[in-house]
Amino acid sequence: MFAFEAATPASSAYFGKELASLLFPGAVIGLIGPLGAGKTFLVRAVAERLGIADPRMVSSPTFVLIHEYPTAPTIYHFDAYRLRSSTEFADLGVREYFEGNGICLIEWADRVADVLPDELLRITIQPTAIESRRFLVEGVGSKYVQLEGKLAARLSPV
């Protein structure tokens, strides 16, 4: 696990764009953090790096549960906040998304951890002040441990 300290929204966006540059088709990213931590902001930065035409399209899928963004590869943005159980999340057909060629970003991943794939990248976002954030990144499974290492190397000061 490694931590990245983002002092400003710009540095949080930088984190998201660097993450996006390393993602691969079929990647699953679990996002964890309190309300207002910046989970959707992070997804927006990923989508920008992957070529979304209008970043304003990226919004919290709290009420619709899943947003699909036309990027390369396609982003599937999930939100488990309003679900009563992980079974409800599974009933959305998430396994098919996880086994596909898109990139899956799941907000409130800790609420549905038991139905997520065994291998994924887990990112916990901790607000440390009004605009600053700490990103804790943990790869679970060999390809995600490699992804974590590549991201850590890219974000480490030289």
N, C-alpha and C positions, 0 to 999 in steps of 0.2 A: 504494500500500500504506500502511496505517496500523497503529499498534500501540496496544493498550489494556493498561494495567497494572492487574491485579487483585490487590490486597494480601491479600484474604481470600476464602474460599469464597462469602461473600455477594456480593462484588463480581463474582466469576466468574458466579454465578447471574444477577446483574443484567445482565451482558453478554449471556448467553444469552437472557434474556427480551426485551431490547431488540432483539436480532437477530430473534427470533421475530416481533415485532410488525411487522417490515418484510418478512417472507418472503411469497411468493406461490405459488399453485398451479403446480407444475412446477419449483420451485426445486431446485437441486442444490448441496449444500454438501459439500466435501471437507475432512475433518478429519485433521490430521497432528500427530503428537507421540509421544513415547516412552511406554512403559508407565507408567501412573499419572499421566499429564499432566492428565487431566480430560476426555477426549473424551466418555465416557459421561455424566459429570456435566453437561457442556454440553448434550447431547441431552436430558437430563432437564429442564433449565431451559427449553429450547425447548418441550418437550412440556407443561410446566406452563402456560406462557403461552398455548399453543394449546388448552388446556382438557382435558387428560387427567384422568380422574376420580381416579386414584391414581398419583402420581408414582413409587411403588415398583415399578410395572409396568415401568419403564424400567430395563433391565439390559443389560450388554454382550452382543451377539449373537455372541461369539467362537465358540461351539460350534454354534449354529443358523444362523449367517451373516446372517439377515435377521429383524428383528422389525417387526411392523406395529402402530402405536399408533392407537387410535380418537380422533383429534383432528380439528379442522377447519382446514385440510385434513389428510387422513391423513398420518402420518409413516411413512416407510420407513427403517429404521435398519439399515445394513449394516456388516459388519465383515470386512475382508480380511486380518486378521492370520494366520489359519491356512491361507490358500490358498497353493498352491505357485506359481501363475502368474496373470497377469491373464486368461488364457483361461478358467481355472476360474471367475473372477468373472463374465466375460461369459456363461458357460454357465448362470449362475443366471437368465438372462433380464433382466438389469439394464436393457437398452435400453428394454424396455417400461415399466419403472418410470420411467426418465428422461423418457420421452415422455408420461407420464401427468399427472394433476392433483394428485398428492401431493407432499410435500416429502421429498426424498431426502437423508439425512445418512450419509456414508460414512466410517467410521473406517479409518485406515491407507490413506487415499486415495493417498498417494504410491506404494504398492505396486501399484496398478492404474491409474495415471495414463493409460496408453495406451488404456484402454477407457472412460474417463470422457468426458462431453460436452466439446466444444470450449469451451463457455461454462459457467462455474460460479463459485461463491465458494469460495476456498481459505482455510482458517483453520488456521494453525500455532500450536499451544499449546506454550509453553516454560515448564517449571517454573523459577521463579527463587528459590524457597525452599520450605520445607515446605508452606505454604499459599498462596503467591503464584504468579501466573501472568502471562505476557506472551502476549497474543493478537495474532498478526500476521494481518491481514486483507487479502486481495488479490482484487479482482474481475477475472475474465477474461471479456471480452465486454461489450458496451455496457450491457445491463441489470444485470449484476453490478457493473460499475464504478459505475453509479448507486446500486445498493444499498450498496456500500462507502462511497460519499460520504455517503449518508443516515445510515448507521450511525455513521460518524466524526463527523458533525455532532451527532448525538444524544448521543454519549458524550464529546464535548469539554467541558472545563470552561468555564463562562460567565465 
